[in-house]
C-alpha cells in the first residue's frame, strides 16, 4: 500500500517534469549577447561610460520589441583591460550561449580574432583597429566607427587643410613638421601609426621621432622636452583621455607651441576639464557626436541615460555613451535582418545581417555604415572637431575614399 501511495504521488510530479522537459521554458527564445568591458583597467577612464551606454542601449532596444519580438538578454563582464581575462570571459560567454559579443580593446580583440573566426561568432568591438577590417583575414570582426587609421589620416588631413595655411612655416614655404605620441607597447595606441606616417609622407611632412607615453602617465615633461628639440608643428596623440590631458598640460606649460590632433578615445568631454586652457584649439577624431549634441537620435540616447541610470549626473556623461549605442544599433539591425531571414547562426548574422547594410544611417552624427563580404571598413572618412571657445566645433568631415579613391580601393584595407 505504501508503495502504491508513493507511486500515485510521484506520477503527477514526474508528468510535470516530463512536460517541462518537452516544452520551452520562458525566455528560451531570448537572444543572448555577451559583453567584455573595461571598467577598472588602463582604459577605464573611457570604458566606464561606454559600459553604461551599452547596457542602456540594449534595455531601450528591448522596450522597442527587441529583435522582431525576441528579447535580448545582455550579459557583460569587466575584464580590467587584461588579455588573459578577456579570453576567459569570452569562453564563458560562449558557453552561456551568446550569439554575438560586444568587445572592447585592440589587444584582446586581435588576440581573440583567430578563435572568433573558428567559432564563427560575430564580435562587435570598441576597438576600431584597421587590422580588423579585412574579411579575408578577420571575417567575424566588426564595429560601427571609422577605423583608427582612417581617423588618423582624416585628422592629419584636416589639420593640413585648415590650420597649416595660417602658420608661419607655410608662409616660409617649408615642410610642416609632424611627431607621434603614444604608448608604444599598446596595440590600440600603435594601431594607426603606420597609416598616419604614410599620410604625413604623402602630404609632404617632415616626420620626427615618436615619443613613448604610458596610458597611466601623469607626468610627460621628458617626452615634451624631446619634442621641443624637433620643433613639431603638429603632434598626434594616440592614448586615452587621462594621459592625453597630462601631455597637453605639460606641453602648454613648457611652451612646446605645437598643435595637437587626437585619436577618438583620447578626445572627449573630460579633455577640457582635465587639461584646462591647454585644450584650446586641440582637434580630434569624432566618428560619432558628443553626448547631447544636436544630432538625429541623440534625444533617445539622453532619455535612456536619464531613465536607466538617473544617479549618474548628466554633466558626467561622455561621447562614449553614443559610441556604445553606435555598435548596439548596428548589431540590432543586423540581428533583425538575419532573424527575418530565419538564420541566427554566426554565418547568417554576418551574411544576411551585417553584410547587407549599405549606407545604413544610425544618426548620432555618425557616417552612414556599409559592410560587404570583401570590406568591413564601415565608413570612408571621419568628422574632425576642435575644442574652441568653450565648445566642440566642426572643422572638416574628411572622406578618404573621395579624396584618394585608388589608394582607398587598392592599398589601405586592413592597415
C-alpha positions in Angstrom: 0.0 0.0 0.0 2.8 2.4 0.9 4.5 1.7 -2.4 1.2 2.3 -4.3 0.6 5.5 -2.4 4.1 6.8 -3.1 3.8 5.9 -6.7 0.4 7.7 -7.0 2.1 10.8 -5.6 5.1 10.6 -7.9 3.1 10.2 -11.2 1.8 13.7 -11.3 5.2 15.1 -10.3 7.0 13.1 -13.0 4.4 14.2 -15.5 5.2 17.8 -14.7 8.9 17.2 -15.1 8.3 15.4 -18.4 6.1 18.2 -19.8 8.6 20.8 -18.6 11.3 19.0 -20.4 9.4 18.8 -23.6 8.1 22.4 -23.6 10.3 25.5 -24.0 10.8 27.5 -20.8 10.1 31.2 -20.5 12.9 33.2 -22.0 14.3 30.3 -24.1 13.8 32.3 -27.2 15.8 35.2 -25.9 18.7 36.3 -28.0 21.9 36.2 -25.8 24.5 38.8 -26.3 27.7 39.0 -24.3 29.9 41.9 -23.4 33.5 42.3 -22.4 34.1 45.8 -21.0 36.9 47.7 -19.2 35.6 49.5 -16.1 38.6 49.0 -13.8 41.7 48.8 -16.1 44.0 51.0 -18.0 41.3 52.4 -20.3 38.5 52.6 -17.7 38.7 56.4 -17.9 36.7 55.9 -21.2 35.4 52.4 -20.6 33.0 53.1 -17.7 30.8 55.4 -19.7 30.9 53.1 -22.7 29.7 50.2 -20.5 26.8 52.3 -19.2 25.8 53.2 -22.7 25.9 49.7 -24.0 23.6 48.4 -21.2 21.2 51.3 -21.7 21.1 50.7 -25.4 20.0 47.1 -25.1 17.4 48.0 -22.4 15.9 50.5 -24.8 16.1 48.1 -27.7 14.1 45.5 -25.7 11.5 48.2 -25.0 11.1 48.6 -28.8 10.3 45.0 -29.2 13.8 43.5 -29.2 14.7 41.5 -32.3 11.4 41.1 -34.1 9.7 40.3 -30.8 12.6 38.3 -29.3 14.1 39.9 -26.2 17.8 40.4 -25.9 19.5 39.0 -22.8 22.7 41.1 -22.4 25.3 39.7 -20.0 28.6 41.6 -19.6 31.8 41.3 -17.6 34.6 43.7 -16.6 38.0 42.3 -17.7 40.2 45.1 -16.4 42.0 45.5 -19.8 43.8 42.2 -19.3 44.1 40.0 -22.4 44.1 36.6 -20.5 41.0 37.7 -18.6 39.3 38.7 -21.9 39.9 35.2 -23.3 38.4 33.7 -20.1 35.3 35.9 -20.3 34.9 35.1 -24.0 34.9 31.4 -23.3 32.3 31.9 -20.5 30.1 34.0 -22.7 30.2 31.4 -25.5 29.3 28.7 -23.0 26.3 30.8 -21.9 25.0 30.8 -25.5 25.9 34.3 -26.7 25.5 34.6 -30.5 27.2 38.0 -30.6 29.8 39.5 -28.4 30.3 43.2 -27.8 34.1 43.5 -27.2 36.4 46.3 -26.1 40.2 46.7 -26.5 42.5 46.2 -29.5 45.0 43.9 -27.8 42.3 41.4 -26.6 40.2 41.8 -29.8 43.1 41.0 -32.0 44.2 38.1 -29.8 40.7 36.6 -29.8 40.2 37.1 -33.6 41.5 33.6 -34.6 39.2 32.0 -32.0 36.3 34.1 -33.1 36.9 33.1 -36.7 37.0 29.4 -35.8 33.8 29.8 -33.7 32.1 31.9 -36.3 30.9 34.2 -33.6 30.3 37.8 -34.6 32.4 40.1 -32.4 31.5 43.8 -32.4 34.2 45.7 -30.7 35.1 49.1 -29.3 38.5 48.5 -30.9 38.5 50.3 -34.3 41.8 48.8 -35.4 42.1 48.8 -39.2 43.7 45.4 -38.8 40.2 44.0 -38.2 38.6 45.4 -41.3 39.7 42.9 -44.0 37.2 40.0 -44.0 39.7 37.8 -45.8 41.6 37.7 -42.5 39.1 38.7 -39.8 35.6 37.8 -41.2 33.8 38.0 -37.9 35.2 41.3 -36.5 33.1 44.4 -36.8 32.5 47.9 -35.4 30.3 50.9 -36.5 33.0 53.5 -36.5 35.6 54.7 -39.0 38.8 52.7 -38.1 41.7 54.2 -36.2 43.8 54.5 -39.4 41.0 56.3 -41.2 40.6 58.6 -38.2 44.3 59.4 -38.0 44.6 60.1 -41.8 41.5 62.3 -41.6 42.7 64.2 -38.6 46.1 65.0 -40.1 44.4 65.9 -43.4 42.0 68.3 -41.7 44.9 70.0 -39.9 46.8 70.3 -43.2 43.7 71.7 -44.9 42.5 74.1 -42.3 45.4 75.0 -40.0 48.7 74.7 -41.9 47.9 77.6 -44.4 47.7 80.0 -41.4 51.1 79.0 -39.9 54.4 80.9 -40.3 56.0 77.8 -41.7 53.6 77.7 -44.6 54.5 81.3 -45.4 58.1 80.3 -45.2 57.4 77.6 -47.8 58.9 74.8 -45.6 57.6 71.4 -44.9 55.2 71.0 -41.9 56.8 69.0 -39.0 54.9 66.1 -37.5 55.5 63.8 -34.5 53.5 61.0 -32.9 53.0 60.5 -29.2 51.5 57.2 -27.9 52.2 54.2 -25.7 54.5 52.0 -27.9 53.5 48.7 -26.2 49.8 49.2 -26.5 48.2 47.6 -29.6 45.4 50.2 -29.5 47.8 53.2 -29.4 50.2 51.9 -32.0 47.5 50.6 -34.4 47.3 53.7 -36.7 50.9 54.8 -36.6 51.9 53.3 -39.9 48.9 54.8 -41.6 49.3 58.3 -40.2 53.0 58.4 -41.1 52.1 57.2 -44.6 49.6 60.1 -44.7 52.2 62.5 -43.5 54.7 61.4 -46.1 52.0 61.7 -48.8 51.1 65.2 -47.7 54.8 66.3 -47.6 55.5 66.4 -43.9 58.9 66.1 -42.2 58.4 63.3 -39.6 60.1 63.5 -36.2 60.9 60.8 -33.6 58.0 59.1 -31.8 57.5 59.7 -28.1 56.5 56.9 -25.7 53.8 58.0 -23.2 52.1 55.4 -21.0 48.4 55.2 -20.7 48.9 55.8 -17.0 51.2 58.8 -17.4 50.6 61.8 -15.2 54.0 63.5 -15.9 55.3 63.7 -19.5 57.8 66.5 -19.2 60.7 64.4 -20.5 58.8 63.5 -23.7 57.7 67.1 -24.2 61.3 68.3 -23.9 62.4 65.7 -26.5 59.6 67.1 -28.8 60.9 70.6 -28.3 64.2 69.6 -29.9 62.3 68.6 -33.1 60.0 71.7 -33.0 56.9 70.0 -34.4 54.1 72.0 -35.9 51.5 69.3 -35.1 51.5 66.2 -32.9 49.3 63.2 -32.9 48.3 61.7 -29.6 47.0 58.1 -29.6 46.3 57.4 -26.0 43.1 57.7 -23.8 41.9 60.9 -22.2 43.8 60.9 -18.9 47.3 60.6 -20.4 46.4 62.9 -23.3 45.4 65.6 -21.0 48.5 65.2 -18.9 50.6 65.6 -22.1 48.7 68.7 -23.2 49.2 70.3 -19.8 53.0 69.7 -19.8 53.3 70.8 -23.5 51.4 74.0 -22.7 53.5 74.7 -19.5 56.8 74.0 -21.3 55.9 76.1 -24.3 56.0 73.4 -27.0 53.9 75.6 -29.3 52.6 72.7 -31.4 49.0 71.9 -32.4 47.6 68.6 -31.3 45.4 66.1 -33.1 44.0 63.2 -31.0 42.5 59.8 -31.6 38.9 59.4 -30.6 39.5 57.6 -27.3 41.6 60.5 -26.1 39.1 63.1 -27.2 36.0 63.6 -25.1 34.2 66.0 -22.7 36.7 65.3 -20.0 39.6 66.6 -22.0 39.0 70.3 -21.4 38.0 69.6 -17.8 41.4 67.9 -17.2 43.6 69.9 -19.5 42.1 73.3 -18.9 43.4 76.1 -21.1 45.8 73.7 -22.7 42.9 72.1 -24.5 42.1 75.2 -26.5 42.5 74.5 -30.2 43.0 70.8 -29.8 41.5 68.8 -32.7 40.2 65.2 -32.6 38.6 62.4 -34.5 34.9 62.1 -33.7 33.3 59.3 -35.5 30.1 60.0 -33.6 28.6 63.0 -31.9 29.4 64.1 -28.4 26.8 63.3 -25.7 23.9 65.7 -26.1 25.0 67.3 -29.3 22.1 68.2 -31.6 22.0 65.2 -34.0 19.3 62.7 -35.0 18.5 60.1 -32.3 20.6 61.8 -29.6 17.3 62.6 -27.7 16.8 58.8 -27.4 20.3 58.3 -26.0 19.9 61.1 -23.5 16.4 60.0 -22.4 17.6 56.4 -21.9 20.6 57.6 -19.8 18.2 59.6 -17.6 15.8 56.7 -17.3 18.1 53.7 -16.6 20.9 55.5 -14.7 19.3 58.5 -13.1 22.0 58.5 -10.4 24.8 59.4 -12.9 24.9 63.2 -13.4 24.3 64.3 -17.0 27.3 66.5 -16.9 29.5 63.5 -16.4 28.2 61.6 -19.4 30.6 61.4 -22.4 30.8 60.7 -26.1 31.5 57.1 -25.0 27.8 56.6 -24.5 26.9 57.4 -28.1 29.8 55.2 -29.2 28.3 52.3 -27.4 25.0 53.0 -28.9 26.6 53.0 -32.4 27.8 49.4 -32.0 24.5 48.4 -30.4 22.3 49.9 -33.1 24.3 48.3 -35.9 24.1 44.9 -34.2 20.4 45.3 -33.6 19.8 46.0 -37.3 21.9 43.0 -38.4 20.1 40.7 -36.0 16.7 41.8 -37.2 17.7 41.1 -40.8 19.2 37.8 -40.0 16.2 36.8 -37.9 13.8 37.8 -40.6 15.8 35.6 -43.0 15.4 32.7 -40.4 19.2 32.4 -39.8 20.7 33.5 -36.5 23.8 31.4 -36.9 27.1 33.2 -37.0 27.2 33.0 -40.8 23.6 34.1 -41.0 24.2 37.1 -38.8 27.2 38.1 -40.9 26.0 37.4 -44.4 22.2 38.0 -44.0 22.7 40.7 -41.4 25.8 42.9 -41.2 26.9 42.4 -44.8 23.6 43.6 -46.2 24.0 47.0 -44.6 24.5 49.7 -47.2 24.8 53.4 -46.2 22.8 52.5 -43.1 22.1 55.6 -41.0 22.1 55.3 -37.2 22.0 59.1 -36.8 24.1 60.4 -33.8 26.4 62.3 -36.2 27.9 59.1 -37.5 28.7 58.5 -41.1 26.5 56.0 -43.0 27.6 52.4 -42.5 28.3 49.8 -45.2 29.7 46.3 -44.8 30.4 44.0 -47.7 31.8 40.4 -48.0 35.2 41.9 -49.0 35.4 45.1 -47.0 34.5 45.6 -43.3 35.6 49.3 -43.2 32.2 50.8 -42.0 32.8 54.3 -43.4 35.1 56.1 -45.7 36.0 59.1 -43.5 35.6 60.8 -40.2 34.4 64.1 -38.8 37.1 66.2 -37.1 36.2 68.6 -34.4 38.0 71.2 -32.4 37.7 72.5 -28.8 37.4 76.2 -29.3 35.8 78.9 -27.2 34.4 76.6 -24.6 32.7 74.1 -27.0 33.4 71.4 -29.6 33.1 72.7 -33.1 33.2 71.0 -36.5 36.4 71.5 -38.5 36.0 69.2 -41.5 34.5 65.9 -42.5 37.2 64.2 -44.4 36.2 61.5 -46.9 39.3 59.5 -47.8 37.7 57.4 -50.5 36.5 60.5 -52.2 39.9 62.2 -51.9 42.1 59.2 -52.7 39.9 56.6 -54.4 42.7 54.5 -55.8 44.6 54.2 -52.5 41.3 53.5 -50.7 40.4 50.7 -53.0 43.8 49.1 -53.6 46.2 49.9 -50.7 44.6 50.9 -47.4 42.3 48.0 -46.5 43.5 46.2 -43.3 46.2 48.6 -42.2 
